[in-house]
Amino acid sequence: MNTKLTLKLDQEVIERAKKYASNQKLSLSKLVEAYLQSLTSKKDTDELEISPFVRSISTGKKIAPDLDYKEEYSDHLLEKYK
């Protein structure tokens, strides 16, 4: 069930968030929902996915220098919250 929420935020933050959401092909509502979901998720630490960067540190494996971690994370969130 979707419910309306009103937020009071700095105008600059709103404009940057709108631009970011647009670049990610998401609505601002979906972006905020995904963020709040990630903050309030009740996952155990064993269930958390380890980022490629952290995995490379712990395993000693190198990550690709051209890896766009922001795009990878964005793709992950899009897949997770379909």
C-alpha positions in Angstrom: 0.0 0.0 0.0 1.4 3.4 -1.0 0.9 6.4 1.3 1.7 10.0 0.7 4.6 11.6 2.7 5.4 15.3 2.9 9.1 16.2 3.5 10.6 19.6 4.1 14.1 19.7 2.6 16.6 22.3 1.4 15.8 23.3 -2.2 19.4 22.6 -3.4 19.2 19.1 -2.0 15.9 18.5 -3.7 17.2 19.7 -7.1 20.3 17.5 -6.9 18.2 14.5 -5.8 15.8 15.0 -8.7 18.7 15.2 -11.1 20.3 12.1 -9.6 17.0 10.2 -9.7 16.4 11.2 -13.4 19.9 10.0 -14.3 19.2 6.7 -12.6 15.9 6.5 -14.4 14.0 6.4 -11.1 11.3 8.6 -9.6 12.4 10.6 -6.6 9.8 8.8 -4.6 11.3 5.4 -5.5 14.8 6.7 -4.7 13.7 7.8 -1.2 11.8 4.6 -0.7 14.9 2.5 -1.6 17.0 4.6 0.8 14.6 4.3 3.7 14.2 0.6 3.0 18.0 0.1 3.1 18.2 2.0 6.4 15.4 0.1 8.1 16.1 -3.4 6.7 16.3 -6.1 9.4 18.9 -8.2 7.6 21.6 -9.9 9.7 25.1 -9.0 8.9 25.6 -12.5 7.5 23.0 -11.8 4.8 24.6 -8.5 3.7 26.1 -8.5 0.3 29.8 -7.6 0.3 30.8 -4.9 -2.2 33.5 -5.8 -4.8 35.9 -3.3 -3.3 35.6 -4.9 0.2 35.8 -8.4 -1.2 39.0 -7.4 -3.1 40.6 -6.2 0.1 39.7 -9.3 2.0 40.7 -11.8 -0.7 43.7 -9.9 -2.1 42.1 -9.9 -5.6 42.4 -6.8 -7.7 39.3 -5.1 -8.9 39.1 -3.7 -12.4 40.5 -0.1 -12.4 37.6 1.0 -14.7 34.9 -0.4 -12.4 32.1 2.1 -11.9 31.1 1.2 -8.4 28.3 3.8 -8.3 26.7 2.3 -11.4 27.2 -1.2 -10.0 25.5 -0.2 -6.8 22.7 1.6 -8.6 22.1 -1.5 -10.7 22.1 -3.6 -7.5 19.4 -1.3 -5.9 17.3 -1.3 -9.1 17.3 -5.1 -9.2 16.7 -5.4 -5.4 13.7 -3.1 -5.4 11.9 -4.3 -8.6 
